[in-house]
Amino acid sequence: MRFVHETLPQRVRFASGAAAEELAAEVATLGAQRVMVIAGTAEAELADRVTAGLPVVHRHHDVAMHVPVEVARRARAAAVEREADALVSVGGGSTTGLAKAVALTTGLPIVAVPTTYAGSEATAVWGLTENSVKTTGSDPKVLPRAIVYDAALTLGLPVGLSVASGLNALAHCVDSLWAPRTDPVNQALAIEGARALRTGLPLVAARPDAPAGREKALYGAYLSAAAFASAGSGLHHKICHVLGGMFNLPHAQTHAVVLPHVLAFNAPGVPDAERRLAAALDAPTATEGLARLYDELKAPHSLRELGMPADGIVEAARAVLAAVPAGNPRPVTLDVITDLVRRAWEGAEPR
């Protein structure tokens, strides 16, 4: 055995019902005296409650999906104007993404308090969208110094969004199995994350007000993000970044729709990983396990239903082909991607 595994420097706190206390400890560790809180309007009240004891100089609620550059510019200007010395993000992937955009140019440290299963908080990946093109990159400056996970903060997340967000997390697990820097360690994280999500998400769907499923799903989401942060971005994420930026599709739902199609295509090229994933999903094959889970969760199946236009399929396929990562388990051509995106648009059976 010979491989190189990179672990990102970050402290992670799991503390159900104690987010405010744990967050205060992290801000104190940073020595921050002028905190800028970033939270969308939907999370504003929750963020106010969690950050009530902090030295807050600005509460920023101008958050948008896929982090448009103009939204990032306004947030950066606010941080400079208020002389913030730390950022606290309370929310999902869009909120964390905006905090990262601010950190990218200011170098301010971030403490992330997630309210979904998106996983951006555990990676050093940033993303900005301009002129319908989403650009991503990686920079140590944007990795949150710490994460505070509190399952109680996810209890208000609607079931439909919880399902989509959880399947977004599962996509991190799956993509990590064949990503450019995949290795035995991040594969182990991915498989354990998939197992936890397989257990937790049906519990969330059945009892959204119960903490047990939420805790399990949040644990799986963190493992999935840690695996993804180490392994890098595979074919699935390249497709979703193109679709999200080009058509402004909802992030989590897009991942949920595309995942079965990428798994069905790549699984024959990674038989060992496929067997391990199948076991984690408690099924004879990984594709069958995913199909069962989707049926159980009533997951979204069609890009058409998310608002993607039919005449954008070929354009999107061309853009994806230009971004396909090296080392994908199976050869990728324009015809392959066009067929995959078309089937995802139709909601057809993955193959």
N, C-alpha and C positions, 0 to 999 in steps of 0.2 A: 504493500500500500504506500502510495506517495501522492500527496496533495498539499495545497496551501489553502488555509481557511482564514479569512479576515473577519474579525469581530469589531463592531463599532463601539466606541466609548460612550456609554449612556447608562444612567441609573433608571431603574424601572420599579415603581411602587404599585402593588395591588392592594387596595384598601377600600373595600366596599363600605359605603356610608361615611367615609372619613376623608373625602377629597379636600375639603377646606383646610383641615389640619395638616395633611401631607403636603399640599401645595405651599402652605405657609413655610413649612420646613425647607422646601426646595428653594424658595425665593430667598429665605434667610441664608442658606448655604451660598447662594450667588452674591450675597451682600447688596442686593438691589434695593434702591430707594425711590426709583421713579419707574413704575411698571406701566406698560401699555398693554391693556387687555384687548384681545381680538376675539370677537364672537359675533356671529350673524344675528339678525334681529330675532330669529326663532329661538336662539339660545341666550338672548340677552338677560332675561330674568334669572335663568340658571347660572349664568356667568357672574351676575351681580352677587348672588348668594355664595358661590364658591370662593369668590375673590374679595369678599367684604372686609377681611382683615388685612389686606395688602396695601402698600403705599401706592395706590393707583393715581397716575396723572392724566390718563386718557383711556376712554373706552371707545373702541373702534368697531362699528357695526356694518361698515361698507364692505361686504363679502360677496363674491360671485363665483359661480362654478367655473372651473378650468383656469382661474386666476387671470383674467384679462390684464394686459399690461397697464391700461389706464387705471384700473383698480389698484394694482400694485404701486403705481406712482403716487397715488393719493395716500396710501397707507405709509409709504416711505416718508413722504413729506410730513405726515402727522407725527411720526416717530422722531424726526429731526426737530420739528417745531416744539414739541413738548419735552425735548431732551430726555427721552426715555433711556433707561439703562438696562432694561430687560423686557422681554415679551412673554405674555401668558396667552396661549390660545385655548379656547374652550369651544369645542364643536367637532365637526367632522372633517373630512379631507379637504374641503374648500377652505375652511378656516385655518387648518394647519398649513395648507399650501400658501395662504396669504402671509402668514407669519414667516414662513421660509423665504418668501420673496423679499420681505423687509430685512431679514437677517442676511440675505445674500449680498446686499449693498451696504448694510450698516454694521454687520458683524455682531449684532446684539444677540445675547443668549436667549434661547426659547425654553420654556417649560410648557409641555403640552398636556392638556386634559381632554382626552377624546370622549365624544358622546356617541360615536358610531364605531363600526368595525373596519373602517377604511384602511388603517395601518400606516398612513403617511408619516405618523409621528415616530416610527421606528426606523426610518430611512433617511439618507442624506440626499435624496432625489428631490429636485425642485422642478416646477413646470410653469410656463407662462404661455398665454395664448394671444396671438396678434394676427389680424387679417385671416381668421379661420385656420390658422396653423398653430398647433401646440408644440412648443419647443421644450425639451426636458434636458436636464443635466444633473451632475452630481457634484456636491461641494461640501466639505466638512463643516463649513460655517452654518449650514442650514439644518444640521442634525440637532434636534432638541437635546439639551443637556440632560433633561429628565422627563419621564412620563409618569403621570398619576392616573392610574386606571381605577375607576370607581363604578361598579356595575349599576349602582343606584342611579347614576346619571343617564343611563340608557333606558330606564324604565318607561320614559315618555316617548321613545322612538316608535312610531307606528309599525305595525307588523310588516306591511309591505316594504317599507324602507329598511327595516331590520333584516328582512330576508335578502334583499338586493345587496345591502352592505355586507352581510355575512358571506354571500356568494362571491362578492368582490374579494373578500379575504381568502376564500377558498381558491380563487384564481391565483393569488400570490403563491399558495402552496403548490398548485399544479405547475405553474410556469417555472418555479424554482427547480423542478425536477429535470429540466433540460436547458436552463438558462446558460449564458456564456461562462459563468464562474461556478457552476454547480459542483458540489463536492459532498462527501459522505455526511459532513456535519450539517450543512444547511438542508440536505435531503431528509435527515432525521428530524430536524425541526419542522420541515414541511409536512411530513407524514403524521407526526404527532399533532400538528396544528389541524390537519384535515380530519383526524379522528375526533378532536375536540369539537370542531365545527359541526361534524356529522351528528354528534350527540347533542350539542347545545342548540343549534338552530331549530330543530323540530320542537324542542321544549319552549323556545321563545315564541314560536308560532302558536303553540297550543295554550301557553300561559304567559302572555306578554308582561303581566304584572308581577310575575314571580322571579326572584333574583337568581335561582339556581341555573336556569338556562342562560340568562344574561351573563353570569360569571363564566360559565363554560365557553360561551361564544367569544367573550372578550379575551379569555386566555388563549383560545385558538387563533383569534385575530392577531394577537401580539406575536405568537410563534410564527404565523404565516408571514408577517411583515419582517420579522428578524431573518427568516430564511430568504425572503426576496431581497432584502437589503444586502445580503452577502452574495447571493447567486447572480443577481443582476436581472435585467429585463429580457424576457423571452418573447416568442412570437405573439402570444396572446396580448401582452401589454402594448406591443407595437401597434397591433391592429386597433386596440381600443383607444390609444392616444390619438391616432389618426382620425378615427370616427368622432371622438369627442370634440377635438379641435375643429374639424371641418364642418360638422353639422350641429355643434353645441348640444349634443345628446347628454342626458343625465348620466353621470359617471358610473355609479354603482350598477344601475340597471343595464348599461351597455356591457359592462364586464359580465354580468349574469347571463345575458343573452349569448354572448360570443363564446364563453368558456366551453360549453359542450361540443361545439364545432371544432375548436382547436384541439381539445382532448381527443376527439375521435380521429382527427387527422394525424396527430403526433404519436399517439399511444403505440401503434405497431413498431415505431422506431426505438422505443425504450421499454422493452418487455419486462425487465426487472423492476424498474420504477412503476410500471403499470400494475404489476402484481402487488407491490407494496401498497399502492394507492387503493387498489381494489379491496385489500384487506382492511384498510383504514375506513373505507366506505361501507364495509360489511356486505360485499357483493362478489359474485364470481368474476366480474370484470369491472374496471374502473368506469367505463362508459355506462354500463348498466347501473352501477352504484350511483352515479351522478344523475341518471335519468330518474331513478327511484326517489332520490332526494328532491329533485325538482318537482316531481308530481306531488310529493308529500307537502312541500312548501308552497305549492301553486306559484312557482317562480315565473318571471317574465320570459317569453320565448322568442319575441320578434322585434327586430330593429325597426320595422315598419311602424309598429305600435308606439315606438319611442319618438317617432317623428323624422326618421331618416328618409329622404326622397329616393325613389327608385332610380332616378337618373344620376344619382351620385355613386352607384355601386362601382362602376368601372374606374371612375376618378379616384375613389378611395383605394381600390385595389392597386392602382399604379403607385399611389403614395406609400402604401404599406410595403410594396415590393422594394422600394428604395430604402426602407428602414429595417428590413428583415435582418435579425442578428446572425452572425456567423455561427456555424455549428448546430443549426436546428436539426433535430433528429431525422427529418425527412426533407428532400429537396423541395424548395418553394418556387413556383413559377407564377406568372401573371394569371394563367388559367386556373391554377389551384386556388389562389387568393380570391379571384373573382367568384369562383363557384362557392367558396366558403362564405364570403360576405353575402352573396345572393341568398344562400340557404338560411343564413342567420336573419336576413331581412324578411324572408318569407315565413320564418318560423318552421322550416322544414326539419325533418329528422336529420340529426348530425350523421356524417359518414366520413 
